[in-house]
Amino acid sequence: MVCFHLCTQEEAKDHRAATGDVIGVDLGIKKLATLSDGRTFENPRALRKKITALKRASRRHSRKAKGSRNR
């Protein structure tokens, strides 16, 4: 059994006070976020793309012969 320990140090950054207008954010399903001023952000479909790629890779792998070099 191998154990690794990792130690890090980080300096605190200067925090500045917010100086703009207040904006409300509505998180959704079809849109990632809708702001109170009307701007919207599209929802990245990362999970759906990765599942599709996994299905393709699995299909290619299943078609290869057992014991072959490419498997």
N, C-alpha and C positions, 0 to 999 in steps of 0.2 A: 504494500500500500504506500502510495506517495502522497505527501501533503505539501502544499505550497502556501506560503504566507506572503502577503503583499501589503506593504506599508506605503502610504502616500501622505504628503503634506500639501496643503493648499492655503495660500494667503487669502484673507478676506478682501473682497473688492469693495470699492467705495459705492455705496448705494445712493442714487440721486432720487429725489422726489419726482413723481409724475407731474407734468406741467401741461397736459392737454385736456381736451374735453372728455367727459365720461362716455364710454361706449358700452352698450350691452351686447352680450354674445349669446346666441341660441344655438346649441349643438343639436344636430339632427341626424337622420339616417340617410336620406337622399343627398343632402348637402352636408358637408363637414361642419360648417359654421355659417350662420347668418348674423351680420352685425346690425345694430339698431339704425345705422345710417344707410342700410340697404345693400351693402356689399355682401357677396356670398363667396364661399370657397368650396370648390369641388371636393368630394370625398375620394381619397386615393383608394383604389381597389387592390391593395397589395396582396391581401389574403387570397382573393379570387384568382389573381394572376399566378400566385405560387401554387395553388391547388391544381390549376390547369396544367402548369408545367410539370408538376409531380405526376399527374395522370398520364401525360405523354411519355415521360421517362419510364414510368412503370410499364406501359404498353410495349415500348421498345425493348425493355429488359426481358419481359415475359416471352417475347418472340425469339430470343436467342437460345441456342442449344446449350444444354448443361454441359459443362466441361470444356466449352470452347474458349478461345483466347479472349474474345470480346465480351465475355460475360463477367 
